[in-house]
Structures are given as structure tokens and as C-alpha cells.
Amino acid sequence: MKFRYKEEHPFEERRRDGEKIRKKHSNYVPVIVEKNPRARVGDLDKKKYLVPSDLTVGQFYFLIRRKIQLRAEEALFFFVDDTIPPTSATMGALFEVRIVDFHAQLYIYILRFLEPLSSFVIWTFSFHIIEDAIQNCSTNPI
């Protein structure tokens, strides 16, 4: 999936914005949330979110579910490097892992069951941490 935010904002701008936000709000993680244009779920009211570092993945699930008005029968999963992070992990911990691994993209897949246990449609959401612009952390530490 292409990230519209990355296409619209050059690397240097994203890096500068990320560093500025982290300096001003060191206990928060800046996150960009984008919805796949084909997704037939509620729209988010904005793209940029500043979430507390100690917010758990489970709490973030809840916030996103509420914002897109996901029904009870629709599931929401976050994948980080093809792995579902534990709901008890904090957003700050995910952020640190992503920076250390030189990646900062997280994918949200929304599964909506059309018929009980027979088929489902996958809609893709994606969000990435603004500091994804920091590609070489060993020479450019935050």
C-alpha cells in the first residue's frame, strides 16, 4: 500500500516534524493514520495523532474502533512486521522497536465478516510513526 502522507511530504519534512514533536512532547508518540480509499468504514476525523507513550496497543485499538465506528462483529488487527503485537505492549515500546529496526510502519487490517464463519473482506488501514523518516538511526540518533 502506498502512503499518501509519505508521497505528499518529503523525507526531510517528515524527519524535521518528527524530531520537533519528540523534543516538545517526549512522552508522546506521533502517529499518522491513513485509511485505504476503498475501505467502506467510517472516516477518521484527522490523519495526525499524538498518543501517550504509555498508551497500550489495546487502548489504541479501542480509540481507532470508536473513531471509525466499527461494529462488534468487525475485527481490527494491528500487524507489525507480519506479527500481531500484544495488546499489553505500549505505543512507546512499539515506537522504540520500529526505530531500532529502521522501520516505522504499522499496518491495521480490518476484517469484516460478511457471513458467519464463511467469508470475510479485508479493508486496509495503515498508520506510520512520523519518525519513519529517520532511516539511519546509528548516525542520526533521536
DASULTA-V807130 format. One record per residue. N is the residue number from 1. PSI is psi in radians with two decimals (* if undefined). Layout:
BEGIN
n->N psi->PSI
n->N psi->PSI
END
This chain:
BEGIN
n->1 psi->2.42
n->2 psi->2.47
n->3 psi->1.94
n->4 psi->-0.69
n->5 psi->-0.75
n->6 psi->-0.63
n->7 psi->-0.60
n->8 psi->-0.35
n->9 psi->2.05
n->10 psi->2.78
n->11 psi->-0.89
n->12 psi->-0.68
n->13 psi->-0.77
n->14 psi->-0.73
n->15 psi->-0.82
n->16 psi->-0.79
n->17 psi->-0.78
n->18 psi->-0.79
n->19 psi->-0.73
n->20 psi->-0.80
n->21 psi->-0.77
n->22 psi->-0.58
n->23 psi->-0.73
n->24 psi->-0.63
n->25 psi->1.26
n->26 psi->-0.36
n->27 psi->0.25
n->28 psi->2.73
n->29 psi->2.11
n->30 psi->2.29
n->31 psi->2.40
n->32 psi->2.24
n->33 psi->2.15
n->34 psi->2.47
n->35 psi->2.40
n->36 psi->2.28
n->37 psi->-0.44
n->38 psi->-0.15
n->39 psi->2.31
n->40 psi->1.01
n->41 psi->3.00
n->42 psi->2.60
n->43 psi->2.64
n->44 psi->2.59
n->45 psi->-0.28
n->46 psi->2.93
n->47 psi->-0.62
n->48 psi->2.30
n->49 psi->2.51
n->50 psi->1.85
n->51 psi->2.53
n->52 psi->2.45
n->53 psi->-0.54
n->54 psi->0.06
n->55 psi->2.29
n->56 psi->2.81
n->57 psi->-0.70
n->58 psi->-0.73
n->59 psi->-0.65
n->60 psi->-0.68
n->61 psi->-0.88
n->62 psi->-0.79
n->63 psi->-0.79
n->64 psi->-0.75
n->65 psi->-0.77
n->66 psi->-0.72
n->67 psi->-0.61
n->68 psi->0.05
n->69 psi->0.92
n->70 psi->2.35
n->71 psi->2.85
n->72 psi->-0.58
n->73 psi->-0.04
n->74 psi->2.35
n->75 psi->2.65
n->76 psi->2.22
n->77 psi->2.44
n->78 psi->2.34
n->79 psi->2.28
n->80 psi->1.99
n->81 psi->0.86
n->82 psi->0.35
n->83 psi->2.41
n->84 psi->2.07
n->85 psi->2.62
n->86 psi->2.48
n->87 psi->-0.30
n->88 psi->-0.20
n->89 psi->2.58
n->90 psi->2.71
n->91 psi->-0.60
n->92 psi->-0.72
n->93 psi->-0.73
n->94 psi->-0.72
n->95 psi->-0.84
n->96 psi->-0.74
n->97 psi->-0.74
n->98 psi->-0.69
n->99 psi->-0.75
n->100 psi->-0.68
n->101 psi->0.10
n->102 psi->0.38
n->103 psi->2.59
n->104 psi->0.81
n->105 psi->2.29
n->106 psi->2.49
n->107 psi->2.40
n->108 psi->2.16
n->109 psi->2.26
n->110 psi->2.10
n->111 psi->2.20
n->112 psi->2.03
n->113 psi->2.11
n->114 psi->-0.71
n->115 psi->2.51
n->116 psi->2.07
n->117 psi->0.33
n->118 psi->-0.71
n->119 psi->2.81
n->120 psi->2.78
n->121 psi->2.41
n->122 psi->2.16
n->123 psi->2.43
n->124 psi->2.29
n->125 psi->2.72
n->126 psi->2.60
n->127 psi->2.58
n->128 psi->2.62
n->129 psi->2.38
n->130 psi->-0.64
n->131 psi->0.18
n->132 psi->-0.30
n->133 psi->-0.34
n->134 psi->1.67
n->135 psi->-0.52
n->136 psi->1.45
n->137 psi->-0.43
n->138 psi->-0.52
n->139 psi->-0.25
n->140 psi->1.16
n->141 psi->2.67
n->142 psi->*
END
